[in-house]
Amino acid sequence: VQLQASGGGLVQAGGSLGLSCAVSGSIFSINTMSWYRQAPGEQRELVATLTLGGTTNYPDSVKGRFTISRNNARDTVYLQMNSLKPEDTAIYYCHATTRTNYYWGQGTQVTVSS
């Protein structure tokens, strides 16, 4: 499985930004797709999860503002981020799990200015 994230950038507080993660390889072996983020000096944290069955999960810090989704071909996963805050500034990573392994994409920088 290969993951390629894109869509990061600079946005003002209160704005919106959408990230994409292109998935290739053994797509149909994937059972969960997630987005994580890591701010400078902080641990990497989970921000959104989407299961094979379509269940989503978010931490309280982004619930109601972030939405994870995928296309019908399951080869692209999205993260729509609304009402962005300066504390959302981080490198965002897409992540995939299969029954036996897990994979990371390269990160994409999101910067929210106040």
C-alpha positions as CSV (number, residue, x, y, z in Angstrom):
1,V,0.0,0.0,0.0
2,Q,1.3,3.4,-0.9
3,L,-0.2,6.7,0.3
4,Q,0.3,10.2,-1.1
5,A,-1.1,13.1,0.8
6,S,-1.7,16.5,-0.7
7,G,-3.7,19.7,-0.2
8,G,-1.9,21.4,2.7
9,G,-1.3,25.1,2.8
10,L,-1.7,28.3,4.7
11,V,-5.2,29.5,5.8
12,Q,-6.6,32.1,8.1
13,A,-8.3,31.1,11.3
14,G,-11.9,30.3,10.6
15,G,-11.2,29.2,7.1
16,S,-11.4,25.8,5.5
17,L,-9.0,23.4,3.8
18,G,-9.3,20.0,2.2
19,L,-6.7,17.3,2.2
20,S,-6.5,14.3,-0.1
21,C,-4.7,11.0,0.2
22,A,-4.2,9.0,-2.9
23,V,-4.1,5.3,-2.2
24,S,-2.4,2.7,-4.4
25,G,-1.3,-0.9,-4.2
26,S,-3.4,-3.4,-2.3
27,I,-6.3,-1.1,-1.8
28,F,-8.8,-3.8,-1.0
29,S,-6.7,-5.2,1.8
30,I,-7.2,-1.9,3.7
31,N,-9.7,-2.0,6.6
32,T,-9.2,1.4,8.2
33,M,-8.0,4.8,6.9
34,S,-7.1,7.5,9.2
35,W,-5.6,11.0,9.3
36,Y,-3.1,12.0,12.0
37,R,-1.3,15.2,12.7
38,Q,1.8,16.2,14.5
39,A,2.6,19.7,15.7
40,P,6.2,20.8,16.5
41,G,7.3,19.4,19.8
42,E,4.1,17.3,20.1
43,Q,3.3,13.7,19.7
44,R,1.4,12.5,16.7
45,E,-2.3,12.4,17.3
46,L,-5.2,10.8,15.6
47,V,-7.7,13.3,14.1
48,A,-10.1,11.1,12.0
49,T,-10.8,7.4,11.3
50,L,-12.9,5.8,8.6
51,T,-13.5,2.1,8.7
52,L,-14.2,-0.3,5.8
53,G,-17.9,-0.3,6.9
54,G,-18.0,3.5,6.8
55,T,-17.9,4.3,10.5
56,T,-16.1,7.5,11.3
57,N,-14.6,8.6,14.6
58,Y,-13.0,11.9,15.7
59,P,-11.5,13.2,18.9
60,D,-13.4,16.0,20.6
61,S,-10.8,18.5,19.5
62,V,-11.9,18.3,15.8
63,K,-15.4,16.8,16.1
64,G,-17.9,18.9,14.2
65,R,-15.2,20.6,12.2
66,F,-13.4,17.8,10.4
67,T,-14.9,15.2,8.1
68,I,-13.2,12.2,6.7
69,S,-14.5,10.5,3.6
70,R,-13.5,8.4,0.6
71,N,-14.5,8.0,-3.0
72,N,-16.3,5.0,-4.4
73,A,-13.2,3.5,-5.8
74,R,-11.6,3.6,-2.3
75,D,-8.4,5.0,-3.9
76,T,-8.7,8.5,-2.4
77,V,-9.4,9.5,1.2
78,Y,-10.3,13.1,2.1
79,L,-10.1,15.2,5.1
80,Q,-12.3,18.3,5.0
81,M,-11.3,20.8,7.7
82,N,-13.6,23.7,8.6
83,S,-13.5,26.4,11.2
84,L,-9.8,26.0,11.4
85,K,-8.0,27.2,14.5
86,P,-4.3,28.1,15.0
87,E,-3.9,25.1,17.1
88,D,-4.8,22.9,14.1
89,T,-1.4,23.9,12.7
90,A,0.6,20.7,12.1
91,I,1.9,18.2,9.6
92,Y,-1.0,16.0,8.6
93,Y,-0.4,12.3,7.7
94,C,-2.7,9.7,6.2
95,H,-2.5,6.2,7.5
96,A,-3.8,2.8,6.4
97,T,-4.2,-0.4,8.3
98,T,-4.6,-3.9,6.9
99,R,-5.1,-7.1,8.7
100,T,-1.4,-7.6,9.1
101,N,0.3,-4.2,8.6
102,Y,0.0,-0.5,8.7
103,Y,1.3,2.3,6.3
104,W,2.0,6.0,6.5
105,G,2.0,8.6,3.8
106,Q,4.3,11.5,3.7
107,G,3.0,14.5,5.6
108,T,1.5,17.7,4.3
109,Q,1.8,20.9,6.2
110,V,-1.2,22.8,7.4
111,T,-0.7,26.2,8.8
112,V,-3.5,28.3,10.3
113,S,-2.7,31.9,11.0
114,S,-4.5,33.9,13.7
